[in-house]
Amino acid sequence: MRPQPMYRQVINKVNKMKKLLTIFLLLLAATAQAWTQRQPNPPAACGVHAPYGFPATIGVQPICRQAYLVGYDAAAKLPKYVTYELLPQNALGCVARTNAFAADQSVANGATPADYAGTGYDRGHIAPDGDMSWDPQVEFESFLMTNMSPQSGSLNRGAWKLLETSVRGWAVQQNQSFTVMAGNIYGPGDKTIGNGVVVPHALYKIVIDNQTNAVAGWKFPHVAPYPNLGNDLTKLRMPISQIEQEAGVKFAFPSNAKELAPGQEWAVDFGRLTQAKRAKCGASATDD
């Protein structure tokens, strides 16, 4: 039965009000997330985040933030690498997640949050928010789009997040710092979204135990249809030399670095990590 003219008018008014309300809420959210961006530091100031030497690659813009160093590929609108030092005390940060995604004002024509809208991809952190939640401005800077790449939800909220949480557990439970190096693997033939943001066909992460000089690397395939990679991170281990070759980045390591075999990674107790976070930050704290 078709609506009568009067009812159609009412329905149209209701739909218009819903649309206006949606726009208002989006503007309100954008206003709530607005924050003042600092200019990047000189790249040399990020030596603490690359203690064994700066990554060697081509075609990237180094962007030095307080808590991490980015090698940004402006052509792909992706971070080719991000490297930072994670201290035990910073792995238990108490700043609440803000979701304050923002285009990086230091980059011309870089990626924007809108590039990801309606694509089905998460705006996936390379340096995770959970590692940056020890200072409000640092936490905001973790949401700059120069620290993001398109990630399927099954990866970003699955195995990738599991390794992020594991690294925090290692830092806290080993009570020592780790150097973390992570980024995207991409090339000709990879699809793009938005205004030319490349969807990487793989991601990687390398960690260095700064006390023992033990190192380990992981590669995460990212090709549609996107699989659930499970929770056995040993299956995703890859020799660091192969990661470097595929990523097109040469990383620096301690002179006596020892690469761990799969299955020899550091132990982590996720229950203890959650308890430590809540003891420091309060009962409602979550490990993002």
N, C-alpha and C positions, 0 to 999 in steps of 0.2 A: 504494500500500500504506500503510495507516494505521499510525502508530507504536504499539508496544506500550506498556502503562501505564508500565512502568519507564522506557522511553526518553522518554516524554512528561514524566515527572518531571524527568529529566536536562535536557531541553530547557528546561523552565520555569525550572529553577535557573540555567541558563546565561543565559537572557534576563533574569532578575532581576539576576544579577551584572553583566550589561552595562548595565542601567539604573542600578544603583547606581554603577558606574564612571563613567558619563556625568555623573551628578549630582555626583560627587566632582570630576571634572575641571572642570565648570562653576564649582563653588565655589572650586576652586583658582585658576582663571583670574580670577574676580572678586576674590579676595584679592590676587592678584599685581598687579591693576590698581588696587587701592584707593589713594587719595591724598587728601591734606588740601586742601580747597578754601579759598581766601582769599575774604574778603568783597570785593565790587566796590569800586573806587575811586569817589569822587564824579565825576559826569559831566564836570564842568569840567576834571578832570585828564586827560581824553582829547583835549584841544585839539590835541595833536601828531598825532593820528590823523584830525583833521578841520581841517587847517591853513587852509583857506579859508572855514570856517564849518561849523556843524553841519547835517546834513540836516534838512529840514523835512517833517514828515508828521504824521499823527494816529494815535492808538490804539496807541502803542508805549511800551515801558518801556526807557529807556536803561540799558545795562549797560556800565560802563567797566572793561575789563580792562587789564593792563599792556601788552598788545601789540595790542589792537583795541577798537573801540567797536561795540556791538550795539544796534540798535533792534528790540526783541523784541515781537512781536505775541502776547500771551498767549492771545487768543481762538483764533487759528489755530495756536498752538504752533509758530511759525516766526519766524526772523529776517527782518524786512522789509528790513533793510539791515545790512551790516557794513562798517566802514571802518577803514583802518589805513595806516600809513606803512611801506613796505618799504625798508630800507636795504641797500646792496650787501653788507655784511658779514653781515647777517642772512639774506640769500638763500642763503648757503652754511652753514647751520647743521649741526651734527654730532650732535645728540641723536637717538638711534634712535627710530623710531616705536613708540609704546606701545599704541595702540588702546585707551586708557583711557577709553572712553565713559562718561559719567556725567551724571545729571540735575543741573541747575544748582540748588544749594541756595538761591540768592538769589531764585528765582522760585517762587511758589506754584502748585502743580498744573501745572507745565510738562511738556514732553515728557520721556520716559524712553527708554532704550535698548530696553526691552521693547515699546514702541509699534511698533517696526519689525520685531519678530521674526515670521518666517513670512510677511511681506508681499511679499517679492520685491524690496523697495527697499533700496538702500544708505543708510546713515546718511552723507549727503554733506556734507562740510565746505563752509562758505561762505568763511571765512578758512582757507586750507589748512594742514594740518599742516606741509608743506614750508616754508612761510613763517614758521613758529613754532618751528622746531627749533633755535633758537639758545640756548635756556635750558630746563632741565628743567621748571620750573613753568609756563612759558609754553606749552611743548609739551603738558603735561597740559591746560591750559585751552583749548587748541584743540579738545579732545574733549568739552567741555561741550555738552549737547544744545541749548542756546540758540544754538549756532553750526552747527546741523545742519538739513538738510531732506531729505525723501524724494526720492531720485534713482534713476532707472533705472541699471542697471550700464553700459549703452551710453553714457550721458551722463557719469556720474561718473568712469568709467575711460577715457573717450574724449575728446571735444572739450573738455569742462570741464577735465580734467586737462592736456590739451595747452596750454590757455591759462594755467593755473596755472604750468606749467613755463616757458612763454614769458616770463611776467612776471618770474620769477626770472632768466632769461637776460638780459632787458633791463636789470635792475638791476645785475647783475654786469658785463655787457659794456659797458654805457654808463657804468658806475661812478658812478651817481647814484641818488637815491632816487625812488621812485614812490609816489603815493597811490593806493590800491586801494579801490574801492567796489563791493560785490557784494550780491546778495540774490535774493529770490524774487518772482515775479509770480503772483498768485492772486486768487480771488474767488468769488462765488456760483456753485454748480454744480460746483466742483472736488471730487473725491472726498476722503475722509479715511481714515486708517488708525489702528489702535490706539485710544487714548482721545482721538480728535478731532484728530489731527495732519493738517493739510491737505496734500494733494499738489499742489505748485504746477504750473500749466500752462506755466510758462516760468521761466527764471532769467536773470540779467543780470550783467554785469561792466563797470565803467568804470575806466579807468586814466588817471592824470595824470602826465606827466613833470615833476617838480618843478623841473627846471633850465630846460627850454625852454618849459614850459606847454602842450605839445602834449597833446591828450586824444583818447581813442577809446573807443567803447562796443560791446558785443556782446550779443545776445539769443540764448538757447538754447531752442528750442521743446521742450516736455516733455509731449506728449500721446500716449497709447497709440493704436496700437501704436508703441512708442518706436523711432525710426529711428537708424541709425548716421549721425551727422552728418559723418563724414569728418574729414579733417585740414586742410581749407582754411578757416582761420578768417575769411578775408576775406568768405566767403559768409554769415557770421553777424553781420557788422557791422550796426549800426543807429544812426541818429541819436540822440544823447543826449536830445534833447527828447522823442522818442517813448518811449524807455525810461522817462524820468521820468513821463510821462503814464500809461503802463501799470502801472508799479510803484507809483504814488501817492506818490512821494518827490521833493522838490525838492532837488537837490544844489547845493553851492557850488563855484565854480571860480575860478581866477586871473582877475583883471580883463582880462588880455590873452590868455586861453586861445584856442588855435587847434585846432579839431576836424579831425583827419586824415581824409582821404578813404580809402575802402577800398583796400588795396594799398600805402598809404604808412606802414604801421605800422613800428615799430622792427625792425631785423634781429636775428636770434638764431642762434647756432651751437650746436646741442644737444650736439654732440661736445665742443666746448670747455667747455661748462657741466659735463658729466659729468667731464671731466678736472680741472677746477678743484675740483669737489666732492671727488673722490678724492684730489687733492693735499692738500687741507686736512683731510679727515676719515678718510682711509685707503682702501685698495684695495677694501674691501667696501662702501663707502658707496653708497647708492642715492638717487635723487632722487624722493621721494614727492610 
